[in-house]
Amino acid sequence: MAKLECTVNGDFDAVIAKITDGIENGSMTSSLEDSSDFTIGDVRCSVRVFERYSYMGKNRVSLSITLLQVGSNPIQLSAITSGGSQAMLFKINTLGEESFLDLLKEILGIRN
């Protein structure tokens, strides 16, 4: 697994649209598998699950993204990849997971 947690500034709807468009257009095998949105008072939460084929790992990799915003505070983002291993008992070849997370970092303008 690879994980990214950070604070993002901007309009909530614009950020989620930028992420969705960037991932879907960032790879010809990327797809939005499902999504969920909640609003309770001034709290907004959006979850997106993407999947794509990893040529390096020769398997499918998922990326789950959660955005949370309270009022006009900055957006909290958590992104976790999964599925990029070929081994049964331990993880090897997680390059596909790291690559998927790197695409999100590029979309958000985050430098390693």
Secondary structure, DSSP 8 states (H G I E B T S, - for coil): --EEEEEE-S-HHHHHHHHHHHHHHH-TT-EEEEEEEEEETTEEEEEEEEEEEETTTTEEEEEEEEEEEETTS-EEEEEEEE-----SSS----HHHHHHHHHHHHHHT---
